[in-house]
Amino acid sequence: AIAPNGLLRSGRPLGAMARNLGAWVAIVLALIAGYQYRYELQDVASRVTAGLVPGSPLALGVEDGHATVTLDKADNGHFEARILVNGNPVRAVVDTGATSTVLTSEDAQAAGFNPAALNYTIPVSTANGIARAAAVKTDQIAIGGIMRRDMPVMIAAPGMLSQSLLGMNFIGSLSGFDVRGDRMILRD
């Protein structure tokens, strides 16, 4: 009884007090709704990001306790992903025809390797013929919530590869992957 009496005698118009109270109630309800729908909102944010930033995972999730990453097919008809190599972002084509993950020399340098100091002695067969590569080991490779440590990769000699490839040595370490139309789902 004292609080309402004090508010009425404060000299503030009742309309302004009701408007302020309504605003606070709306804010609290919005926060509660946001918390309750946080996973759905995360999916919406992932879809928007995937549309704006090519190669971003369309959705990150958990299926039967395992991380999943869903990729949309790029305009060029390939599945491209933004992966992290030693914590550095690299755009790569998901290539089930590539035995190993292969980095361009530019991406390798961004990931902390020194391409000039490598010996490109390993012959690799590509769609454009035979190329040379060097074998190294990454600290980690990650795509979405899926991460592998101490993953061997190849680094293509400078000028030999236009885009990095996420190959079967990474894909084969997964529990599975599916291609459904224009979507690829990777399961840890």
Number of C-alpha atoms within 10 A of each C-alpha: 5 7 8 9 9 10 13 13 10 9 8 10 11 11 9 10 13 11 11 12 12 12 12 12 12 12 12 12 12 12 12 12 11 13 11 11 11 12 13 11 13 14 15 14 14 18 19 13 16 18 15 10 11 19 22 24 25 25 20 22 16 12 10 7 8 13 17 23 22 22 25 26 19 16 9 7 9 13 20 26 28 20 23 18 25 19 14 17 17 24 20 23 21 21 19 16 11 17 17 22 24 26 27 24 25 21 22 24 15 16 19 13 18 12 19 11 7 14 13 18 12 16 12 16 11 13 6 8 7 12 17 18 24 19 16 15 13 18 14 16 24 18 20 20 14 17 17 16 13 12 17 17 24 24 29 28 22 15 9 16 18 12 18 24 26 27 20 17 16 20 21 13 11 18 10 12 16 11 14 9 8 12 15 20 18 21 22 19
